[in-house]
Amino acid sequence: SGYDPSVISVTTDGTVTAVGIGTTSVTATTYNGKTGSCSITVCAVGAVSTDRNVVVVAHRGGTGSWTENTLNAFANAPITGADAIELDARSTKDGVQVVHHDATFTVNGKKYTIKKLKWAQLRQLKPSVCTLDEALAAVAAGGLDVNLELKDTANPEKCVALVREHGMADRTVYISFNAPLLARVRKLEPDARLGYIINDTPSNLNATMSSLRASYIFQKADYLTRANIVKWQNKGAQVG
């Protein structure tokens, strides 16, 4: 007795079930009149869902099996059993959208910055680098979905145009640490699927997710707790 039914439900045999997030007291009374009370706090409703779809993503096309973020990786990813491919987009000096995780790379002991190189220079220095155009063609041919990560120099307008060109709009999730870049995608594509990437949990996370209308959240494993997973699943988001 004495509990808030919006927080917990209690059966006649004493089974307590979480109903909503909050804190309530509950009192138990035995057959011979003895009583005891305690406080119950519900942090999240339910357990980590096991009946939701689990999506397996080949990170950078399958790092460890092939050279990451390359056409070879994207072409071979389907044989791994992955459902989707994650890749990283950034811009060259002349505005070509290329696939490369790091902002810099080293050749023969010399360090180069991608945004300071034109596409022709980049390809000459590092032939394994491909354009986003080439990457999306390979992903589309393989039949997998894509998690397209927008790095800080990526051009959302060009990325969205390429996704449309390859008929990948329904198979693409745009993801980024950079919320303003995702906001530009949302403006271009009202129905786009967006995923916000975070490390620790920022204080404005709820507001950011709401303003972006993001349906995916990706959190660094060091900070991702069971309670966080359940909380975001309860809000309808997919968690990575």
Secondary structure by P-SEA (a helix, b strand, c coil): cccccccccccccbbbbbcccccbbbbbbcccbbbbbbbbbbccccccccccbbbbbcccccccccccccaaaaaaccccccccccccccccccbbbbbbcccccccccbbbbcccccaaaaaaaccccccaaaaaaaaaaabbbbbccccccccaaaaaaaaaaacccccbbbbcccaaaaaaaaaacccbbbbbbbcccccaaaaaaaaacccbbbcccccccaaaaaaaaaaccccc
